[in-house]
Amino acid sequence: MIKVAFLVKPNAKSSAIGRSEEGQLWIRIAAPATEGKANLALILFLSKLLSVPKSGIELVSGASSRFKTFSVDLAEVDWDSILENK
């Protein structure tokens, strides 16, 4: 089980993941930040991106913040490889 933090930007034209020059992972998500829609869309996006079932991803902190931390049921994630192939 790993924890990963993201800066999230809701209401984007399309969903995407990237990394800032400072190394912070970010996700643009094409869902509104109302009634938990963006949080659910984030879990679905991460599930598909990491090939993990939705039940293996949990929002640990930041439910109403742009800075979110997720717990993912994986031993490790090679973010460089994922970002290269996005």
Secondary structure, 3 states (H helix, E strand, C coil): CEEEEEEEECCCCCCEEEECCCCCEEEECCCCCCCCHHHHHHHHHHHHHHCCCHHHEEEEECCCCCEEEEEECCCCCCHHHHHHCC
